[in-house]
Amino acid sequence: MATEEKDIDYSLNNPDTITKYKTAAQISEKVLADVSKLCVAGAKVIDICEKGDKLLEEEIAKVYRGKKITKGFSHPTTVSPSAFVTPYTPLRSDEKESVVELQVGEAVKIQLGAQIDGFGSIVCDTILAAPADGEAPEVVSGRQADLILATHYANELLLRLMLPPGLLASGTEEEKAKAASAKAPSQSKITGLLEQVVKAYDCNLVESTTSWLFDRNEIEGKKKIVIAPGENTKGEGSPEVGEVWGVEMGVSLGSGKVKQFEQRTTLHRRTANTYALKRPSSRKILSEVQKKFGTFPFSLRQLDDERDAKSGVIECVRGNVFRQYEVSGDKDNSPVARLLTTIAITKNGITKLGAPPALDLSKFATDKKITDEEILSILAQPIARNTGSKSKNKKKKKPAKKTAAAAAAKEESDEEEESDDE
């Protein structure tokens, strides 16, 4: 059996790997849509998180039945209110945090994910909490619109900057070779371009927003892209064909600087380190985490005994057996938006293996726009090559999908020109 395990190809060259990623993605995207509907004014964050986890469990149970493979969470359901930057998942046993409710119109970040055989798809979307009566405005304007649009276009730009140079180049063989020989944009260049996008909407990048290389049973690989890096923080490596990444975008209506919040740290992840734990409660939760979550993130509220978990986790963190994800937010307590997309980079470009739903741009109105020609040119580029799908319906849809970002930006420019003529 050990030999068979070693011989399995877990790369993207194996169709089974892609299938497992896509199955996890379908679950993540479905549950994300269902959880988004729960995010209305007056809803308790803890209730939404618990319902989201239950939905994930139900959907995961439906797939790969009877197969001897691991499956479960790649990320618990987290619901982060307006100024929160990191995923937030309060505990039922914390009286103060268990009663936190969403406020109408605030920017709510929902993050969650499923994994099949260690191939995880994590997604995050930002929505504006709807009124409890469901009567949300047809068109969002003002600073809320600026935040959502800045995050959308910055994310679209970052996805295109993830493409290795020349991957989708056309023309002669010589022209393709020249494009492929170009250097990938440096991380400082990426930050600079993204800053121009968000500043066009009078917003700022969230400090040290990080995109990670994914692998089997790993969501924080050897490579990372750090946007607007803070002190003693830097990225490492560039995306390549055959890799899976978790691409994250964070934008703030404030300075984008981050501070630690007072809320309890409840999100953790097992590390590869070993340590002789002394407390029975510590050994108990380590064993439970290994069985239920492997090396994927988990919330203390997902463990059998929440109170034991709160005491046992202390030694696990001190011994570096668990990594803790501290709760942090905008330094100015300004609204923050985040998006996270799981992507695969193939010879034909980027394939989304889990993404927030496409933004309906017609529902957001602002007088601000992107004017930089270099950025507009990048946004006009597709993220994948049209491989000539046999389905006629797919053929009709793909071109529109490719140029959606550029078309929207062009429409803004055309409208401005018309107003100038008047």
N, C-alpha and C positions, 0 to 999 in steps of 0.2 A: 504493500500500500504506500509506503514511504516513497518508493521509486516512482510510482504512478503520480503521486502528488508533485514530485519534482519535475516531471515531464510535461505537466499541464502548462500551456501557454496562456498567461493571464494578460497579455498585451492586447492592444486594440486590433491586432491582426487576427485574433480569434473572434469569430462572429458571436460566440456565446458571451464574451465579455461585453460587447456592445448591447446585446439583448438584455443582459442583467442590468446594465446601467440604465437602459431605456425603460425597463420594467420599474426600477426604483424611481425613475423620473416621473413616470405616469402616476405613480402613487403620490409622490411629493406634490406634484402640480394639482392633482385632484383635491387633496386634503388642504392645500394652500387656498384654493378657491372656496372650499367649504368654511374654513376658519375665517376667511375675510368677511364672510357674511355675518359672522358672530360679533365682529368688531363694531359695535354701535355704542353710542353714548350711554353711560350707566352700566355697561357690562363689566363685570369684574375680571381683571387680568387672569387671576388664578383659575376661574371657571373656564375661560377660553383655552388656556394652556392644557388643562385636564381633558377637555373635550377634544382638542386637537390630537393629543396623544392617543386617546381612545379610537379616534378615526384612523390614525396611522396603523394602530394595531389591527383593526378590522380589515383594512385594505391589504396589509402585509400578509395576513393569514390566508387570503384568497389565492395567493400566487405560489408557485413551486411547491404545491402540496405533495407530501410524501417523498420529497427530494432530500437527500442527505447534505444539505448546504445550510449555512447560517443565513439568517435574515432578521431584520429588525430595524431599529432606529439608526440613522446616521447623524441625526440631530433631533433633540426633543423640541416640542412646540414651545416657542418663546414669543412673547408679545411685549414689545418695548414702546412705552409711551413717548410723547413728543421729544423731549430733550435727551432721552437715552440713546447712547451710541451702540453699546454692546447688547447682545441678546439677554432678555430679562425673563426670569422664570421664578416667581415667588413661591413660598411654601404656605400650605394651609395652616401649619402650626405657628406661623408668625402673625400675631394678631394685627399688627399695624399694616403689614404688606398684603395680607390676604384680603383686605377690603378695598384695595386700590381699584378705582373705576376709570374707564376711558371717558374723556371729555369730548364733546361734539366738535368736529373739525380738526382735532389734533392729528399730527402725523404719526401713524402707528406702524411699527416695523414688525412684520411677522416672519419668523424663520423656523424652518423645520426640514426634516429629510428622512428618507428611507434608504436601506442598503440591502442588496441581495448578494450573498456570497462575498461580502466585503467590499463590493462596488457601490459606493455611496453617491447619492444625488441630493445635494442640499440647495434649497431655494430660499430667497428672501424677497419680500415685496413691501413697499410702503403704500399705505392707503390712508385716506382721511376718514376718521371715524364718523359714520353717518348718524343723523339724529335718531333717537329711539323710535320715532314715528315713521322713519323711512323716507321722509320728504327732504332729500338732499338737493342742493341747487343743481340745475341742469349743467351750468357752466361754472367752473371754479376760476376765480380771478384773484388779483392782488398777490401778496407774498406767498400764499399757499401754492398758487399756480407757478410762481417763479421757482420755488423749491422743487416741485415735482418735475417741471420741464428741465431744469438744470441737471437734475439727477438722471433723467432719461437720456438726454443728449450726451452727457459725460459718459454714461455707461455704454451707449452706442459707439462712441469714439474709442473707449478702452477696448471693447471687443475687437475692433478693427486693428488696433495697435498690437493685439495679441497674435496676429497673423505673422508667421515667419516671412522675412523679406522675399519677394518674388514668387510666393506660393501660388498666387492666382494671376500671375503675369501672363499677358497675351503678346502676340507679335511673333517675330522671327525667333529662331533658336538662340541667336546671338543676343537679341533683346531680352529674352527670358533669362539667359545666363547672367547678363549684366544686372538684371533686377535681383536675381537670387544671390549675387555676390555682395549686395549692399548690406551694411551693418544694421542689425535690429536697433530700434530707437533705445537710447539709454533710459534708465529709470528717471533721471532728472528731466530728460526731454519729454517723457510721458507725463510727468507731473506738470511741466510747463504748459503743454497743450491742454490738459484737462483744466488747469487753472483758468485758461482763457475762456473755456466753455462756461464754467460756473460763474465767473466774474461778469460775463455778459448778462447774467440774470441777477447780478448783485448778491451772489452767494459765495461760499468758500468750501474748499475740500475739507473733509474731516481728517484731522491729523492721523498719520500712520494707518490709513486704510490699506489692508493687506489682502492680496490675492495669492492663493497657495497652490502649489502643485499637488494633485491628488494621486493616490495609488491604491492598490488593494489594501483595505484596512488602515488607510492612512489619509488624513485630510490636511496635514501640515508637512509636506514633503521637503526635499532638499532645496527646492527653488521657491522664491517668493518675489512678488512685485509689491513694493511699498510706496504708496502715493502720499505725497506731502509728509515725508518721514519726520518724526519727532527726534528728540535728542537720543543719541546712541542707538538709532534704528536705521537700518538700511536693507535694501532688497538684494537679491542674489540670483543670477541666472536669467535666461531668456526662454520664452516658450518655443517648443520644437514640435515637429510632426510626431504623432504617436503618443502625445501626452494628454492628460486630463487635468483641467484646472478648475478651481473655484474662484470665479472672477467677481470681486466685490467693489462696489462703488458707494461712497459715503459723502453726503453734501450737507452743509449747515447754512441756516440763515444768519448765523452769528459768525464768530471768528474761525470756527472749525477746531479751535484748541479744545483739548479734552481734559477732564478732571475725574477723579474717582468719586463715585457717589457713595452715600452712607448705607445703601441697601446691602443686605446679606449676600455674600457670594454663594450661589447655589449651583452654578454650572461648572462641571469638572470633566476631566478626561484622564483615563489611565495612561501612564507613560510606560516606557520600556524598562524603567529602572526597577530594581528589587531592593527591599529593605525589610529588616526583621521587625515587623510590627509587634508591639507589646500589648496593646489594649485589645480585649476580645471584640469590642464593637468595631475597631478598625479592621481586624482580620475578617470579621463577618461581612462588612460592606465591600471589602476588596474582593472577596470570593463572589459575592452577588454581582458586582460590577463586571467581573471577568466573564461570568456566565451569560449575563443579559446584554451587555453593551460592548464587550471586547475593548477596542481602543477608540471607540467613537464617543463623542460627548454625551453626557447624561445630566439630568437634574436630580438633586437630592430628593425631590418629591416623587420621583419614580421608584425609589427604593422601598422595600417592604415596611421598614420602621423609620419614619421620618425623623423622630427624635434621636434614635440611635445614630442615624446617619449624620446628624448635625454635630454630634460629639466625636464619632469615629473618624470623620473626614479630616479633622484637625491634624492627627498624627500622619495620615496618608499624605497630606500636603507637605507637612514638615519633612517627611522622609522622601519627598519627591516621587512618590508612587503615583500621586494624582497631580495633574496640573489644574490650577483653578483659574477661571475666567472672571476676573473682578468686574463688578458693575461700574461702568463709566458712562459719562455723558458730556454734553457740550458745556464748556467752561462758563459760557454766558447764559446757560439754561435756555438757549435758543432752539427752535425746532430743527430736527435732523431727519434726513431721509436716507435709506440704504436699499441697495439691490444686491442680490447675489445670484449668479448664474453658474451652473456646472456645465462646462464645455469640453468637447473632445476636439483636438486639432488633428485633422487627417490630411491626406494629400489633396483632397478637394476643398479644404477650408475648415471652417468651424461648424461643428454639429452641436446643437444645444442638447445637453443631457439632463435638463431640468432648468426651468427659467420662470421668472414671474410672467404673468400674462402681458400681452402687448398693450401698450398704453393707447387709449383713445384720445388722440391729440385734440380732437374737436371739442372736448369737454374742459379744456384749459385755455384761458385767454390772458395774454400779457402784452405790454407794449415793448417788451425787450426781445432781442434776437441776437443770433450769432452772425457776425459780419466777417470774421477772419477767413480769407480765401483758402488758406492751407487746411483749416479745420473743415470747411465746407467740402473741400475736395476729398478729404478722407471719409467724411460721412457719406459721400456719394458712392463710395466703393461697396461692393457686396462683401459679405463675410464668407460666402461659399460659392463654389463653381456650380453652374447649372449642368448637372450630369445627364440631362435628357431623360427624365423619368418617363416611364411608359404610360403613366396616368395622364390623360389630357387635362383633367382638372388641376393636377399639380403643376403642369406646365403653365397654365394660365396664372396661377397664384404666385409662383416663384419670382418673376421679375418685379412685381409690386413689392414683395417682401424685401428684396434686395435693396431697393432704392427708397424705402419708406423714410428713413432719416433725412436723406438728401432732399426728397420731395417736399417734406414738411418745412425744411429750412429754406428751400427755394420759394415756397408759397409765402413765407413770412416776408422775404425780400420783395417779391412781386407786389404784395399788398402795400408795402412801404413806398414803393415807386409810384403806385397809383395815387396814393395820398399826396405825394410830393407834386404830381402833375396837376392835381386839383388846386 
